[in-house]
Amino acid sequence: MANHELGRAQGHDLALGQDHDLTVGSDHHMTIAPDHELPDHELDHAHELSVGPQGHEDLSVVHGQAHGDLVSAQSHELAIEAVQQVTPVQPRISSLDLAIAQNHDLTVGQEFPDVKACRRALRDAAIALHFEIQTVKSDKTRFTAKCASEGCPWRIHAAKLPGVPTFSIRTIHEGHTCGGITHSGHQQASVAWVANSVEERLRENPSYKPKEILEDIHRSYGITLSYKQAWRGKERIMQAVRGSFEEGYRLLPAYCEQIRRTNPGSIAAVYGNPVDNCFQRLFVSFHASIYGFVNACRPLLGLDRTLLKSKYLGTLLFATGFDGDGQLFPLAFGVVDEETDDNWMWFLSELHNLLEVNTENMPRLTILSDRQKGIVDGVEANFPTAFHGFCMRHLSESFRKEFNNSTLVHLLWDAAYALTVIEFEAKIVEIEEISADAAYWIRRIPPRLWATAYFEGTRFGHLTANITESLNSWILEASGLPIVQMMECIRRQLMTWFNERRETSSSWVSILVPSAERRVADALDRARSYQVLRANEAEFEVISHEGTNIVDIRNRCCLCRGWQLYGLPCSHAVAALLSCRQNVHRFTESCFTVANYRKTYSQTIHPVPDKTLWKELSEGSQNGVANAVEISINPPKSLRPPGRPRKKRIKAEDRGRVKRVVHCSRCNQTGHFRTTCTTPI
């Protein structure tokens, strides 16, 4: 044998040597040859000598995973002669004894930092060995436990060492006669044990799902837990990592202070109910975003929102711009306890104040949003000169829900995209031929608020404000975190975007951003086949196979309206500019230039230190930021109702199927069930 173990029983050493012959006598005596020393050896994985529960020597040879009777190897003849007489017992070894020796070694004299560590080690051993324990005594100085199976003699006792918190195992009765547990669960597999088992992996991968936890624990330990145990175990660790939801609200004033301290010029303010300090509103906008939007972005804003998926009800509001390359450029965020007209009015008022303070002349914005009354009133009150357009995604969803006809919905979109009034009216006539009610429904909404042919502002081709769907990959994950962690997730994403886009644009050598360069190049290809007739220094007549269009390069407009709508010369305008040898790039909006794009991301969103340092940093602040935060914010009163929150927003094309009317037993309203009810009670 490669390895051997020396076992001791009642003061007698038993040695197994490769060249020793031991025979079992009829009187069951054991004799040790006098001419051999008794060195200590380790029993290898295939052989073990154990001590029986009554102090008798049980010899067993285990091959692979076989346990039980004595097995003779082909080249070994085992014989035993006793120096003293012992009572013969049936050789037996359990998987419990084997596992303790290999993985969970509990020995007399073993020490632990404290009683908690002692209990934890015993619990881990019990789970790994598939037996349950029952605590007999547990206090500051003693800990005693036994096997929970009735009649099993296994028992352990540990005690505190004098003068130190260390606990030491004093006695162990190691023999199990119970055979282990016979069910798939385990009494010691508590929520705390689950949390300790998955803590390391959860810290590395916060998206580690309860279902995956169940599978991994079953695979590693052979026990089956409930989904609730896995979920609660994960929540315990996540709460330790990210803090509780209640702590998140309590830290909001200090967090806002840190944003203002680390990102000077940023706006961060939290508001609570003056009566009980329950959370009501939060507004955050970083200086880098304000600077980039005011100085370099397209004068276009989209408004949208998403429900929080956290413990407490709430809504996250967005105001998002678009950079020169058409990418989303978040400007401001608001969190409110519920989505109401008053909260939208407040959010738009904060947005107006933000822009008014940071601009000498308020740009004439184009704002895209839902038709919600609070948004409409808020835009009219705070941005009276802005061009307000309705988001076509929301409009088409309402239209589909009302008429449930995909053909009509497609015609509605065609009407929205029509560049001229003639094209628009032709699509409305087609709708009217299918359904007069649908045409009447459309005409009730002023076309200047949604139809391209009538819209007076510049939407740069954007007909929707589907910000949430565009940010779907990370904003939904953030919306389920405590509020401070959610805002930090948003800040980190913005910080990363700014840096990545700044670095990417540093290698661009073109005049315009890539998307604008492609659009101009396409217009150039088509313009070369057009015939151009010049009326004066600014006015041109452009003839193509599509018809005749009039171009005015001084006012930057074309009869097709493509130049006005997109901010880039259309193919007719390009043909006119080429005919008079003008540089096409000089006639594009400044927001499309690479220089302006770099200016958009020229500022930095700075990191916010860990919350453990906030108090120290605030006390040492010398930049005029308030050194002390007096207010304490409590969570909102409305808890999220039971049930799993929706993870993904339903896309527009999936909406509109006819559904039966359902009734909520929680708020007594129609249209939803109790499990999905979000009405504050």
C-alpha positions as CSV (number, residue, x, y, z in Angstrom):
1,M,0.0,0.0,0.0
2,A,1.1,3.6,-0.7
3,N,-0.1,5.0,2.6
4,H,-1.0,3.5,5.9
5,E,-2.6,4.7,9.1
6,L,-1.8,3.7,12.7
7,G,-4.9,3.5,14.8
8,R,-4.9,3.3,18.6
9,A,-7.4,1.4,20.8
10,Q,-7.2,1.1,24.5
11,G,-3.5,1.8,24.6
12,H,-2.5,-0.8,21.9
13,D,-1.0,0.2,18.6
14,L,-2.1,-1.6,15.5
15,A,0.2,-1.3,12.5
16,L,-0.5,-2.3,8.9
17,G,2.6,-2.9,7.0
18,Q,3.1,-3.9,3.4
19,D,5.1,-7.0,4.5
20,H,3.3,-7.9,7.7
21,D,1.1,-11.0,7.9
22,L,-1.6,-10.8,10.5
23,T,-4.0,-13.7,11.2
24,V,-7.2,-13.8,13.0
25,G,-7.2,-16.5,15.7
26,S,-10.2,-18.4,16.9
27,D,-10.0,-16.8,20.3
28,H,-9.9,-13.3,18.7
29,H,-6.6,-12.3,20.2
30,M,-4.3,-9.8,18.6
31,T,-0.5,-10.2,18.6
32,I,2.1,-7.8,17.3
33,A,5.3,-9.2,16.0
34,P,8.2,-8.1,18.3
35,D,10.7,-7.4,15.6
36,H,8.8,-4.6,14.0
37,E,8.6,-0.9,15.0
38,L,5.3,0.8,15.2
39,P,5.6,4.0,13.0
40,D,2.6,6.2,12.5
41,H,1.2,6.1,9.0
42,E,-1.7,7.7,7.3
43,L,-4.5,5.5,6.0
44,D,-4.9,6.1,2.3
45,H,-8.2,6.8,0.6
46,A,-8.9,3.1,0.1
47,H,-8.2,1.9,3.7
48,E,-9.4,3.1,7.1
49,L,-9.1,1.8,10.7
50,S,-11.7,3.3,13.0
51,V,-12.6,3.1,16.7
52,G,-16.0,1.7,17.4
53,P,-18.5,3.4,19.7
54,Q,-17.7,1.1,22.7
55,G,-14.0,1.5,22.4
56,H,-13.6,-1.7,20.3
57,E,-11.3,-1.9,17.3
58,D,-13.2,-1.9,14.1
59,L,-11.0,-2.7,11.1
60,S,-12.4,-2.0,7.7
61,V,-10.9,-1.8,4.3
62,V,-12.8,0.5,2.0
63,H,-12.2,0.2,-1.7
64,G,-13.5,3.0,-3.8
65,Q,-16.8,3.7,-2.0
66,A,-17.5,0.3,-0.5
67,H,-18.0,0.2,3.2
68,G,-18.7,-2.6,5.7
69,D,-17.1,-6.0,5.9
70,L,-13.4,-6.7,5.8
71,V,-12.0,-7.0,2.2
72,S,-8.8,-8.7,1.5
73,A,-6.5,-7.4,-1.2
74,Q,-5.0,-9.8,-3.7
75,S,-1.4,-9.5,-2.4
76,H,-2.1,-9.0,1.3
77,E,-3.0,-11.5,3.9
78,L,-4.2,-9.8,7.1
79,A,-4.0,-11.5,10.4
80,I,-4.7,-10.2,13.9
81,E,-3.4,-11.6,17.2
82,A,-4.3,-9.8,20.4
83,V,-2.1,-9.0,23.3
84,Q,-5.2,-8.7,25.3
85,Q,-8.6,-10.2,24.7
86,V,-11.2,-8.0,23.0
87,T,-14.8,-8.5,22.2
88,P,-15.4,-9.1,18.5
89,V,-17.7,-6.6,16.7
90,Q,-19.1,-6.5,13.2
91,P,-16.7,-4.3,11.2
92,R,-18.6,-1.1,10.2
93,I,-17.7,2.3,9.0
94,S,-20.1,5.1,8.0
95,S,-19.8,7.9,5.4
96,L,-20.1,10.3,8.4
97,D,-16.8,9.1,9.9
98,L,-15.1,9.2,6.5
99,A,-16.2,12.7,5.7
100,I,-15.2,14.1,9.0
101,A,-11.7,12.8,8.6
102,Q,-11.4,14.2,5.1
103,N,-13.3,17.5,5.0
104,H,-14.7,18.5,8.4
105,D,-12.2,17.4,11.0
106,L,-13.5,18.0,14.5
107,T,-11.0,16.9,17.1
108,V,-10.5,17.3,20.8
109,G,-8.5,20.4,21.5
110,Q,-9.5,22.1,18.3
111,E,-10.0,25.9,18.9
112,F,-12.3,28.5,17.4
113,P,-12.2,32.3,17.7
114,D,-15.5,32.4,19.6
115,V,-18.7,30.4,20.2
116,K,-20.2,31.6,16.9
117,A,-17.3,30.1,14.9
118,C,-17.6,26.9,16.9
119,R,-21.3,26.6,16.1
120,R,-20.7,27.5,12.5
121,A,-18.1,24.7,12.1
122,L,-20.3,22.2,13.7
123,R,-23.2,23.2,11.5
124,D,-21.1,22.9,8.3
125,A,-20.0,19.4,9.4
126,A,-23.5,18.3,10.1
127,I,-24.7,19.5,6.7
128,A,-21.8,17.9,4.9
129,L,-22.2,14.6,6.7
130,H,-26.0,14.5,6.4
131,F,-27.0,14.4,10.1
132,E,-28.8,16.9,12.2
133,I,-27.8,18.3,15.5
134,Q,-29.7,19.4,18.6
135,T,-28.2,22.1,20.9
136,V,-28.1,20.9,24.5
137,K,-26.4,23.9,26.1
138,S,-25.2,27.2,24.6
139,D,-24.1,30.2,26.6
140,K,-21.0,32.5,26.9
141,T,-18.8,29.8,28.3
142,R,-20.2,26.4,27.2
143,F,-21.5,24.8,24.1
144,T,-22.9,21.2,24.0
145,A,-24.7,19.5,21.1
146,K,-25.8,16.0,20.2
147,C,-27.1,14.2,17.2
148,A,-30.8,15.0,16.7
149,S,-31.6,11.3,16.0
150,E,-33.1,9.6,19.0
151,G,-30.8,7.0,20.5
152,C,-27.7,8.1,18.6
153,P,-24.7,8.5,21.0
154,W,-22.9,11.2,19.0
155,R,-22.2,14.2,21.2
156,I,-19.8,17.1,21.3
157,H,-18.8,19.6,24.1
158,A,-16.8,22.8,23.8
159,A,-15.9,25.4,26.4
160,K,-14.4,28.8,26.6
161,L,-10.7,29.2,27.5
162,P,-10.0,31.4,30.5
163,G,-9.3,35.1,29.8
164,V,-9.9,34.9,26.0
165,P,-13.0,34.5,23.8
166,T,-11.5,31.3,22.2
167,F,-13.6,28.1,22.4
168,S,-12.0,24.7,22.5
169,I,-13.5,21.3,21.9
170,R,-13.2,19.3,25.1
171,T,-14.9,16.0,24.3
172,I,-16.4,14.2,21.2
173,H,-18.3,11.0,21.1
174,E,-17.7,10.3,17.5
175,G,-19.8,7.1,16.8
176,H,-23.0,7.6,14.9
177,T,-25.6,4.8,15.0
178,C,-28.4,6.7,13.3
179,G,-27.2,6.4,9.7
180,G,-27.9,10.0,9.0
181,I,-31.0,11.9,7.9
182,T,-33.5,10.3,5.6
183,H,-35.1,13.4,4.0
184,S,-33.9,15.8,1.3
185,G,-33.8,18.9,3.5
186,H,-31.7,19.8,6.5
187,Q,-32.5,21.5,9.8
188,Q,-29.2,23.3,10.0
189,A,-29.5,24.7,6.4
190,S,-30.9,28.0,7.7
191,V,-31.1,31.3,5.8
192,A,-27.9,32.4,7.6
193,W,-26.1,29.2,6.3
194,V,-27.4,29.9,2.8
195,A,-26.1,33.4,3.0
196,N,-22.6,32.4,4.2
197,S,-22.5,29.7,1.5
198,V,-23.1,32.0,-1.4
199,E,-21.6,35.3,-0.1
200,E,-18.4,35.1,-2.1
201,R,-20.2,34.3,-5.4
202,L,-22.8,37.0,-4.8
203,R,-20.2,39.7,-4.2
204,E,-18.6,38.7,-7.5
205,N,-21.9,38.3,-9.4
206,P,-24.9,40.3,-7.8
207,S,-27.2,38.9,-10.5
208,Y,-26.7,35.3,-9.1
209,K,-30.3,34.1,-9.1
210,P,-32.1,32.2,-6.2
211,K,-32.8,29.4,-8.7
212,E,-29.1,29.0,-9.4
213,I,-28.4,29.1,-5.6
214,L,-30.8,26.2,-5.2
215,E,-29.2,24.2,-7.9
216,D,-25.6,24.8,-6.7
217,I,-26.4,23.9,-3.1
218,H,-28.2,20.7,-4.2
219,R,-25.2,19.8,-6.3
220,S,-22.6,20.6,-3.6
221,Y,-24.4,19.4,-0.4
222,G,-27.1,17.1,-1.7
223,I,-29.9,19.0,0.1
224,T,-33.0,20.6,-1.3
225,L,-34.1,24.0,-0.1
226,S,-37.2,26.1,-0.8
227,Y,-37.0,29.0,-3.2
228,K,-37.9,31.4,-0.3
229,Q,-34.8,30.2,1.7
230,A,-32.5,30.9,-1.3
231,W,-34.1,34.3,-1.9
232,R,-33.9,35.3,1.7
233,G,-30.3,34.2,1.9
234,K,-29.4,36.2,-1.1
235,E,-31.3,39.3,0.2
236,R,-29.3,39.0,3.5
237,I,-26.0,39.2,1.7
238,M,-27.2,41.9,-0.7
239,Q,-28.4,44.0,2.2
240,A,-25.0,43.7,3.8
241,V,-23.3,44.7,0.5
242,R,-25.6,47.5,-0.7
243,G,-27.4,48.5,2.5
244,S,-31.1,48.2,3.3
245,F,-33.8,50.0,1.4
246,E,-34.6,52.0,4.6
247,E,-30.9,53.0,4.9
248,G,-31.0,54.2,1.3
249,Y,-33.6,56.8,2.0
250,R,-31.9,57.8,5.3
251,L,-28.6,58.5,3.4
252,L,-30.2,60.6,0.6
253,P,-29.3,64.0,2.2
254,A,-25.7,63.0,2.7
255,Y,-25.6,61.5,-0.8
256,C,-26.8,64.7,-2.4
257,E,-24.2,66.6,-0.4
258,Q,-21.5,64.3,-1.8
259,I,-22.7,64.8,-5.4
260,R,-22.4,68.5,-5.0
261,R,-19.0,68.2,-3.3
262,T,-17.4,65.8,-5.8
263,N,-19.1,67.3,-8.9
264,P,-19.2,71.1,-8.4
265,G,-22.0,72.7,-10.4
266,S,-24.3,69.7,-10.1
267,I,-27.8,69.8,-8.8
268,A,-28.9,67.3,-6.2
269,A,-31.8,67.9,-3.8
270,V,-34.1,65.7,-1.8
271,Y,-37.5,66.6,-0.4
272,G,-39.5,65.0,2.3
273,N,-43.0,65.4,3.8
274,P,-42.7,68.2,6.3
275,V,-44.9,66.3,8.8
276,D,-43.2,63.0,9.0
277,N,-40.1,63.4,6.7
278,C,-41.3,60.6,4.5
279,F,-39.6,60.6,1.1
280,Q,-41.4,62.6,-1.6
281,R,-39.0,63.8,-4.3
282,L,-35.4,63.6,-5.5
283,F,-33.8,65.6,-8.3
284,V,-30.3,65.0,-9.7
285,S,-28.4,66.5,-12.6
286,F,-24.6,66.4,-13.1
287,H,-22.7,69.4,-14.2
288,A,-21.0,67.5,-17.0
289,S,-24.5,66.6,-18.4
290,I,-25.7,70.2,-18.1
291,Y,-22.7,71.6,-19.8
292,G,-22.8,69.1,-22.6
293,F,-26.5,69.5,-23.3
294,V,-26.5,73.3,-23.2
295,N,-23.3,73.8,-25.3
296,A,-23.3,70.9,-27.8
297,C,-26.3,68.6,-27.9
298,R,-29.3,68.8,-30.2
299,P,-32.0,71.1,-28.8
300,L,-34.2,68.1,-28.2
301,L,-35.5,66.5,-25.0
302,G,-37.4,63.3,-24.4
303,L,-39.4,62.7,-21.2
304,D,-40.1,59.2,-19.9
305,R,-40.4,57.2,-16.7
306,T,-40.2,53.7,-15.2
307,L,-41.6,52.3,-12.0
308,L,-39.2,51.3,-9.2
309,K,-38.9,47.6,-8.6
310,S,-37.7,48.0,-5.0
311,K,-39.3,47.4,-1.7
312,Y,-41.2,50.7,-1.8
313,L,-43.3,52.2,-4.5
314,G,-41.9,55.0,-6.6
315,T,-41.2,56.3,-10.1
316,L,-38.0,57.2,-11.8
317,L,-38.4,60.2,-14.2
318,F,-36.0,61.0,-17.0
319,A,-35.1,64.0,-19.1
320,T,-32.8,62.8,-21.9
321,G,-31.2,64.6,-24.8
322,F,-29.5,63.3,-27.9
323,D,-25.9,63.9,-28.9
324,G,-24.8,64.7,-32.4
325,D,-24.4,61.1,-33.3
326,G,-27.9,60.2,-32.1
327,Q,-27.0,58.5,-28.9
328,L,-29.0,59.1,-25.7
329,F,-27.6,61.8,-23.4
330,P,-29.3,61.8,-20.0
331,L,-29.7,65.3,-18.6
332,A,-31.7,64.9,-15.4
333,F,-33.3,62.3,-13.2
334,G,-36.1,62.6,-10.7
335,V,-37.4,60.1,-8.2
336,V,-40.9,60.6,-6.8
337,D,-43.1,58.6,-4.4
338,E,-45.8,58.3,-7.1
339,E,-46.4,59.4,-10.7
340,T,-48.9,62.3,-10.5
341,D,-49.6,65.5,-12.4
342,D,-48.1,67.5,-9.5
343,N,-44.9,65.5,-9.6
344,W,-44.5,66.0,-13.3
345,M,-45.1,69.7,-12.9
346,W,-42.4,69.8,-10.2
347,F,-39.9,67.8,-12.3
348,L,-40.4,70.1,-15.3
349,S,-40.1,73.2,-13.1
350,E,-36.7,71.9,-11.7
351,L,-35.6,71.2,-15.3
352,H,-36.5,74.7,-16.4
353,N,-34.6,76.2,-13.5
354,L,-31.6,74.1,-14.3
355,L,-31.5,75.3,-17.9
356,E,-32.3,78.9,-17.0
357,V,-29.4,79.2,-14.6
358,N,-26.9,77.6,-17.0
359,T,-27.8,79.5,-20.2
360,E,-27.8,83.1,-21.1
361,N,-30.5,82.5,-23.7
362,M,-32.9,79.6,-23.2
363,P,-32.7,77.5,-26.4
364,R,-36.0,76.9,-28.1
365,L,-36.4,73.2,-27.3
366,T,-38.3,70.4,-28.9
367,I,-39.8,68.2,-26.3
368,L,-41.2,64.7,-26.9
369,S,-43.4,63.0,-24.3
370,D,-46.5,61.1,-23.5
371,R,-49.9,62.8,-23.6
372,Q,-50.3,62.7,-19.8
373,K,-52.0,65.8,-18.6
374,G,-49.3,66.6,-16.0
375,I,-46.6,66.6,-18.7
376,V,-48.6,68.7,-21.1
377,D,-49.4,71.3,-18.4
378,G,-45.9,71.2,-17.2
379,V,-44.4,71.9,-20.6
380,E,-46.8,74.7,-21.3
381,A,-46.1,76.3,-17.9
382,N,-42.3,76.0,-17.9
383,F,-41.4,75.9,-21.6
384,P,-44.0,78.0,-23.3
385,T,-41.8,78.6,-26.4
386,A,-40.9,74.9,-26.8
387,F,-42.2,72.7,-29.6
388,H,-44.1,69.9,-27.8
389,G,-44.6,66.7,-29.7
390,F,-46.3,63.5,-28.6
391,C,-44.3,60.3,-28.5
392,M,-45.6,58.1,-31.3
393,R,-45.0,54.9,-29.4
394,H,-47.4,56.0,-26.7
395,L,-49.9,57.3,-29.3
396,S,-49.8,54.1,-31.3
397,E,-50.3,52.0,-28.2
398,S,-53.5,53.9,-27.3
399,F,-54.7,53.6,-30.9
400,R,-54.0,49.9,-31.1
401,K,-55.7,49.3,-27.8
402,E,-58.8,51.2,-29.0
403,F,-59.1,49.5,-32.4
404,N,-57.0,46.4,-32.3
405,N,-56.2,46.5,-36.1
406,S,-52.6,46.1,-37.2
407,T,-53.3,47.6,-40.6
408,L,-54.7,50.7,-39.1
409,V,-51.7,51.0,-36.8
410,H,-49.3,50.8,-39.8
411,L,-51.2,53.4,-41.6
412,L,-51.0,55.7,-38.5
413,W,-47.2,55.4,-38.5
414,D,-47.1,56.1,-42.3
415,A,-49.2,59.2,-41.6
416,A,-46.8,60.3,-38.9
417,Y,-43.7,59.9,-41.1
418,A,-45.3,61.6,-44.1
419,L,-43.1,64.6,-45.0
420,T,-45.8,66.6,-46.8
421,V,-49.4,67.5,-46.0
422,I,-50.6,65.8,-49.2
423,E,-48.9,62.5,-48.2
424,F,-50.4,62.8,-44.7
425,E,-53.9,63.4,-45.9
426,A,-53.7,60.5,-48.3
427,K,-52.9,58.2,-45.4
428,I,-55.7,59.5,-43.3
429,V,-58.1,58.9,-46.2
430,E,-56.9,55.2,-46.3
431,I,-57.6,54.9,-42.6
432,E,-61.1,56.4,-43.1
433,E,-61.9,53.9,-45.8
434,I,-61.2,51.1,-43.3
435,S,-62.7,52.7,-40.2
436,A,-64.4,56.0,-39.9
437,D,-64.2,55.8,-36.1
438,A,-60.4,55.4,-36.3
439,A,-60.1,58.4,-38.6
440,Y,-62.2,60.4,-36.2
441,W,-60.1,59.3,-33.3
442,I,-57.0,60.5,-35.1
443,R,-58.4,63.9,-36.1
444,R,-59.3,64.7,-32.5
445,I,-55.5,64.9,-31.8
446,P,-54.0,68.0,-33.4
447,P,-51.6,66.8,-36.1
448,R,-49.1,69.6,-35.2
449,L,-48.4,67.6,-32.0
450,W,-47.4,64.3,-33.7
451,A,-47.4,64.4,-37.5
452,T,-44.1,65.2,-39.2
453,A,-45.9,67.1,-42.0
454,Y,-47.4,69.6,-39.5
455,F,-44.8,69.6,-36.7
456,E,-43.1,73.0,-36.5
457,G,-40.1,72.1,-34.5
458,T,-37.0,69.9,-35.4
459,R,-37.2,66.4,-34.1
460,F,-34.1,65.2,-36.1
461,G,-36.0,62.1,-37.2
462,H,-37.0,61.1,-33.6
463,L,-40.7,60.4,-33.3
464,T,-40.6,58.5,-30.0
465,A,-39.2,59.2,-26.6
466,N,-38.7,55.5,-25.8
467,I,-35.9,56.2,-23.4
468,T,-36.7,53.4,-21.0
469,E,-36.6,50.8,-23.7
470,S,-33.3,52.2,-25.0
471,L,-31.8,52.1,-21.5
472,N,-33.5,48.8,-20.8
473,S,-30.3,46.7,-20.3
474,W,-29.2,48.5,-17.1
475,I,-31.9,50.8,-15.9
476,L,-34.3,47.9,-15.0
477,E,-31.5,46.3,-12.9
478,A,-30.9,49.7,-11.2
479,S,-34.5,50.3,-10.4
480,G,-34.6,47.3,-8.1
481,L,-31.8,48.6,-5.8
482,P,-32.0,50.8,-2.7
483,I,-32.4,54.4,-3.9
484,V,-28.8,55.5,-3.2
485,Q,-27.4,52.4,-4.9
486,M,-29.8,53.0,-7.8
487,M,-28.5,56.6,-8.3
488,E,-25.0,55.4,-8.0
489,C,-25.6,52.8,-10.7
490,I,-26.9,55.5,-12.9
491,R,-23.9,57.8,-12.1
492,R,-21.4,55.0,-12.8
493,Q,-23.1,54.3,-16.2
494,L,-23.0,58.0,-17.2
495,M,-19.4,58.3,-16.0
496,T,-18.4,55.3,-18.2
497,W,-20.4,56.6,-21.2
498,F,-18.7,60.0,-21.0
499,N,-15.2,58.5,-20.9
500,E,-15.8,55.9,-23.6
501,R,-17.4,58.4,-26.0
502,R,-14.7,61.0,-25.3
503,E,-12.0,58.4,-26.1
504,T,-13.8,57.1,-29.2
505,S,-14.2,60.6,-30.7
506,S,-10.6,61.5,-30.2
507,S,-9.7,59.2,-33.2
508,W,-12.3,60.7,-35.6
509,V,-10.7,62.7,-38.5
510,S,-14.0,63.6,-40.3
511,I,-15.8,67.0,-40.0
512,L,-19.1,65.4,-39.1
513,V,-19.9,62.6,-36.7
514,P,-20.1,59.2,-38.4
515,S,-23.9,59.0,-38.7
516,A,-24.1,62.5,-40.2
517,E,-21.2,61.7,-42.6
518,R,-23.1,58.6,-43.8
519,R,-26.3,60.6,-44.4
520,V,-24.5,63.3,-46.3
521,A,-22.6,60.8,-48.4
522,D,-25.9,59.1,-49.3
523,A,-27.3,62.5,-50.3
524,L,-24.3,63.2,-52.5
525,D,-24.7,60.0,-54.4
526,R,-28.3,60.7,-55.2
527,A,-27.7,64.4,-55.9
528,R,-25.3,63.8,-58.8
529,S,-28.2,62.7,-61.1
530,Y,-30.4,65.7,-60.4
531,Q,-30.8,68.7,-62.7
532,V,-30.3,72.1,-61.0
533,L,-31.6,75.4,-62.3
534,R,-30.5,78.6,-60.4
535,A,-33.0,81.4,-59.8
536,N,-30.8,83.8,-57.9
537,E,-27.9,83.6,-55.4
538,A,-29.9,81.6,-52.9
539,E,-32.8,80.0,-54.6
540,F,-32.6,76.9,-56.8
541,E,-35.0,74.6,-58.7
542,V,-34.0,70.9,-58.5
543,I,-35.5,68.4,-60.9
544,S,-35.3,64.7,-60.3
545,H,-37.2,61.6,-61.2
546,E,-39.3,62.1,-58.1
547,G,-40.4,65.6,-59.2
548,T,-39.4,69.2,-58.8
549,N,-38.3,70.8,-55.5
550,I,-37.3,74.3,-54.6
551,V,-34.2,74.9,-52.4
552,D,-33.3,78.1,-50.5
553,I,-29.7,77.8,-49.2
554,R,-29.9,81.1,-47.3
555,N,-32.8,79.9,-45.1
556,R,-31.6,76.3,-45.3
557,C,-34.9,74.9,-46.4
558,C,-36.2,72.6,-49.2
559,L,-39.8,72.0,-50.4
560,C,-39.4,68.3,-49.4
561,R,-38.8,69.5,-45.8
562,G,-36.0,67.0,-45.3
563,W,-33.4,69.7,-44.6
564,Q,-35.6,71.3,-42.0
565,L,-36.6,68.1,-40.3
566,Y,-33.2,66.5,-39.9
567,G,-30.8,69.4,-39.7
568,L,-28.7,68.0,-42.6
569,P,-28.9,69.0,-46.3
570,C,-31.2,66.7,-48.2
571,S,-30.2,65.4,-51.6
572,H,-32.0,68.3,-53.4
573,A,-30.1,70.8,-51.2
574,V,-26.8,69.0,-51.8
575,A,-27.4,69.2,-55.6
576,A,-28.0,72.9,-55.3
577,L,-24.9,73.5,-53.1
578,L,-22.7,71.5,-55.5
579,S,-24.0,73.5,-58.4
580,C,-22.7,76.7,-56.8
581,R,-19.5,75.0,-55.5
582,Q,-20.4,75.4,-51.8
583,N,-19.0,73.1,-49.1
584,V,-21.9,70.9,-48.0
585,H,-20.5,70.5,-44.5
586,R,-20.8,74.2,-43.8
587,F,-24.6,73.9,-44.2
588,T,-25.2,71.3,-41.5
589,E,-26.3,72.1,-37.9
590,S,-23.3,72.6,-35.6
591,C,-24.4,69.8,-33.3
592,F,-23.4,67.3,-36.0
593,T,-19.8,68.4,-36.1
594,V,-17.0,66.3,-34.4
595,A,-15.8,69.4,-32.6
596,N,-19.2,69.8,-30.9
597,Y,-19.4,66.1,-30.2
598,R,-16.1,66.3,-28.3
599,K,-17.4,69.4,-26.5
600,T,-20.5,67.4,-25.5
601,Y,-18.3,64.9,-23.5
602,S,-15.5,67.3,-22.6
603,Q,-16.5,67.4,-18.9
604,T,-16.1,64.6,-16.4
605,I,-18.6,62.9,-14.1
606,H,-16.5,62.3,-11.0
607,P,-16.7,59.3,-8.7
608,V,-18.5,59.5,-5.3
609,P,-16.6,58.0,-2.4
610,D,-17.9,55.1,-0.3
611,K,-20.6,56.0,2.2
612,T,-18.3,55.1,5.1
613,L,-16.2,58.2,4.3
614,W,-19.0,60.7,3.8
615,K,-19.1,62.0,7.4
616,E,-15.3,62.5,7.5
617,L,-15.2,64.2,4.1
618,S,-18.1,66.5,4.9
619,E,-16.5,67.6,8.2
620,G,-13.3,68.5,6.3
621,S,-15.1,70.2,3.4
622,Q,-13.7,73.6,2.5
623,N,-15.6,74.3,-0.7
624,G,-18.7,75.9,0.7
625,V,-20.8,72.8,0.8
626,A,-22.8,72.4,4.0
627,N,-20.8,70.5,6.5
628,A,-23.7,68.9,8.3
629,V,-26.8,67.3,7.1
630,E,-29.6,67.8,9.6
631,I,-32.6,66.3,7.8
632,S,-33.3,62.6,7.9
633,I,-35.5,61.1,5.2
634,N,-37.8,58.2,6.0
635,P,-39.1,55.7,3.4
636,P,-42.4,56.4,1.6
637,K,-45.4,55.0,3.3
638,S,-46.5,52.9,0.3
639,L,-44.8,49.4,0.1
640,R,-44.7,47.6,-3.2
641,P,-47.5,45.0,-3.3
642,P,-46.7,41.3,-3.2
643,G,-45.7,39.4,-6.3
644,R,-42.9,39.6,-8.7
645,P,-42.6,43.0,-10.5
646,R,-42.5,43.1,-14.3
647,K,-39.0,43.0,-15.5
648,K,-39.5,44.2,-19.1
649,R,-41.8,46.8,-20.6
650,I,-44.2,45.5,-23.2
651,K,-43.2,46.6,-26.6
652,A,-45.6,48.7,-28.7
653,E,-46.2,45.9,-31.2
654,D,-47.1,43.5,-28.5
655,R,-49.8,45.7,-27.0
656,G,-53.4,46.0,-27.9
657,R,-54.7,42.5,-27.7
658,V,-58.3,42.4,-26.5
659,K,-58.4,41.4,-22.8
660,R,-61.1,40.6,-20.4
661,V,-61.9,43.2,-17.7
662,V,-60.3,42.2,-14.4
663,H,-61.0,43.5,-10.9
664,C,-58.5,44.3,-8.2
665,S,-59.6,43.2,-4.7
666,R,-57.0,45.6,-3.1
667,C,-58.1,49.0,-4.5
668,N,-61.5,48.0,-6.0
669,Q,-60.5,49.3,-9.4
670,T,-60.6,47.5,-12.8
671,G,-57.8,46.7,-15.2
672,H,-55.4,44.8,-12.9
673,F,-55.1,42.1,-10.2
674,R,-54.2,42.5,-6.6
675,T,-50.7,41.1,-7.2
676,T,-49.9,43.8,-9.7
677,C,-51.7,46.7,-7.9
678,T,-49.5,49.8,-7.5
679,T,-52.2,52.1,-6.1
680,P,-51.0,53.6,-2.8
681,I,-53.2,52.5,0.1
